[in-house]
């Protein structure tokens, strides 16, 4: 039985007096309630070795990166607003590679072509040591969350993914080459936060892909659209990264000896869909890492569904939940959906109606099946974060009512939502985008990154 924790929280530190009292992973997922991502913020990066624009055109300060993808500097008031609205957990995505030892001095401006020269990673590698100024800013943002009594998930984000700047790739060879750097980063993060209580969780890596950039399942982007050797290597690597993550965090001791840790499937795939027999392979071949303590590991997947056919989208939610329970929960750990969002492509009015219905259904069903959810970055976006205010009050209400019921959550304050015009491309907040410039957006039910 879990005993009551006596913990002390301040803007600078939150720590448990008895690490042995840490709640289990299953308890943490339940207690986190409904969550939100502080996206396109500390995860912002240039994302292209051929156009390292932040590195060349800015002073490379933490605020230069934090605002690079059109978001405001994060304030404590924003986190308090999320807490007051009923959210009890914030996922803080962080991209680390620009903030280590690379100087990026190889990046020059060519006035003739009006382009930047590529980053020469071979002679200017990212190294292993995180810059003190960057760690300090990450620490400040984590404290904004913890000081509200909320749960915070801290991760390694766009060091993975489809960009050519990603250095964490899912193959056995890449794992062998990057193991020491990966573990060094997690050792530094774990040491920085080792005294924090159970409200802080670590997530080992984000959407890690094979060297071909395959989404949905490993080797999908190969010429044959499935290659057993490539797939096996990718799934083995994912499990190796997950094990390294757990081992290095545990080895730092302190509260990290029982901290709840999160590991993602290959590409954070959720196994949804029936159009290919390999869609559920990322779930099937994901192992529960060995751990020196029991019941302190959480599995993570992501979900971005096309909702132009609302009934079909709801059926896909049901199928996804069934697969997560069959292939992950049965391995002995609970599941969170660390990112989720919605998109359709046939008109704003129907989109909005479907989105609100879908969002409520999604949260209702995941909660009923003990699965945690973290909406991706919308709700308060861009300039709205500086106020702070919700620029999508109706969507926020749908999510909150999906979790708490029709009466919602105490403290909801109504505001006005302004409808944008129709357009085919929407950001993950459901807002119209005429031409994506930077950041993450959804089109036809798939997530894209504009750089």
ZIMOJO-V177533 format. One record per residue. PSI is psi in whole degrees, 0 to 359 (none if undefined). Layout:
psi:PSI
psi:PSI
//
This chain:
psi:139
psi:130
psi:158
psi:131
psi:134
psi:113
psi:155
psi:128
psi:138
psi:178
psi:334
psi:334
psi:146
psi:120
psi:153
psi:145
psi:343
psi:100
psi:332
psi:345
psi:3
psi:135
psi:159
psi:168
psi:318
psi:318
psi:320
psi:316
psi:319
psi:316
psi:337
psi:335
psi:230
psi:140
psi:173
psi:149
psi:131
psi:68
psi:163
psi:35
psi:269
psi:353
psi:355
psi:144
psi:165
psi:321
psi:13
psi:116
psi:340
psi:356
psi:69
psi:70
psi:323
psi:317
psi:323
psi:319
psi:1
psi:174
psi:1
psi:31
psi:162
psi:321
psi:330
psi:319
psi:318
psi:330
psi:3
psi:330
psi:37
psi:24
psi:158
psi:161
psi:130
psi:134
psi:153
psi:329
psi:328
psi:315
psi:320
psi:321
psi:318
psi:318
psi:313
psi:333
psi:346
psi:356
psi:139
psi:9
psi:140
psi:126
psi:127
psi:94
psi:136
psi:130
psi:127
psi:333
psi:327
psi:352
psi:35
psi:236
psi:353
psi:139
psi:336
psi:22
psi:343
psi:346
psi:115
psi:158
psi:127
psi:107
psi:336
psi:314
psi:349
psi:41
psi:166
psi:144
psi:154
psi:153
psi:123
psi:87
psi:333
psi:321
psi:355
psi:66
psi:164
psi:345
psi:208
psi:347
psi:128
psi:137
psi:139
psi:319
psi:325
psi:316
psi:323
psi:318
psi:319
psi:317
psi:317
psi:316
psi:319
psi:318
psi:328
psi:321
psi:310
psi:323
psi:343
psi:2
psi:17
psi:164
psi:145
psi:131
psi:125
psi:134
psi:181
psi:121
psi:266
psi:18
psi:348
psi:179
psi:194
psi:350
psi:151
psi:357
psi:348
psi:132
psi:350
psi:104
psi:151
psi:84
psi:154
psi:322
psi:316
psi:322
psi:315
psi:321
psi:329
psi:358
psi:311
psi:319
psi:315
psi:314
psi:326
psi:319
psi:314
psi:331
psi:319
psi:316
psi:314
psi:319
psi:321
psi:325
psi:20
psi:338
psi:356
psi:150
psi:193
psi:350
psi:345
psi:126
psi:148
psi:141
psi:121
psi:320
psi:161
psi:235
psi:88
psi:131
psi:161
psi:172
psi:347
psi:354
psi:37
psi:126
psi:172
psi:307
psi:157
psi:140
psi:7
psi:330
psi:4
psi:167
psi:324
psi:354
psi:0
psi:128
psi:113
psi:321
psi:317
psi:316
psi:314
psi:316
psi:320
psi:314
psi:323
psi:320
psi:316
psi:314
psi:329
psi:316
psi:316
psi:317
psi:319
psi:316
psi:309
psi:315
psi:316
psi:324
psi:314
psi:324
psi:342
psi:347
psi:202
psi:216
psi:345
psi:346
psi:338
psi:12
psi:142
psi:129
psi:146
psi:131
psi:139
psi:155
psi:171
psi:128
psi:15
psi:28
psi:142
psi:356
psi:12
psi:147
psi:162
psi:8
psi:352
psi:137
psi:349
psi:3
psi:330
psi:3
psi:319
psi:331
psi:316
psi:320
psi:8
psi:126
psi:152
psi:118
psi:147
psi:141
psi:147
psi:347
psi:154
psi:149
psi:39
psi:28
psi:141
psi:137
psi:148
psi:140
psi:170
psi:158
psi:118
psi:103
psi:146
psi:129
psi:22
psi:330
psi:98
psi:316
psi:319
psi:320
psi:319
psi:323
psi:323
psi:326
psi:314
psi:318
psi:319
psi:313
psi:318
psi:317
psi:319
psi:320
psi:320
psi:319
psi:341
psi:305
psi:323
psi:344
psi:353
psi:20
psi:149
psi:174
psi:142
psi:150
psi:96
psi:340
psi:138
psi:150
psi:178
psi:154
psi:142
psi:182
psi:26
psi:47
psi:141
psi:314
psi:311
psi:322
psi:310
psi:318
psi:313
psi:319
psi:316
psi:318
psi:317
psi:315
psi:316
psi:317
psi:316
psi:312
psi:320
psi:313
psi:320
psi:319
psi:317
psi:337
psi:19
psi:37
psi:127
psi:155
psi:144
psi:108
psi:140
psi:104
psi:340
psi:203
psi:305
psi:117
psi:143
psi:230
psi:335
psi:334
psi:338
psi:337
psi:305
psi:159
psi:161
psi:126
psi:2
psi:69
psi:322
psi:321
psi:319
psi:316
psi:321
psi:318
psi:313
psi:318
psi:329
psi:328
psi:316
psi:348
psi:178
psi:329
psi:348
psi:209
psi:137
psi:130
psi:359
psi:130
psi:122
psi:142
psi:179
psi:133
psi:128
psi:123
psi:127
psi:170
psi:167
psi:146
psi:160
psi:338
psi:132
psi:147
psi:179
psi:357
psi:353
psi:8
psi:144
psi:137
psi:116
psi:313
psi:108
psi:129
psi:307
psi:155
psi:194
psi:137
psi:168
psi:135
psi:128
psi:38
psi:9
psi:147
psi:133
psi:155
psi:121
psi:132
psi:none
//
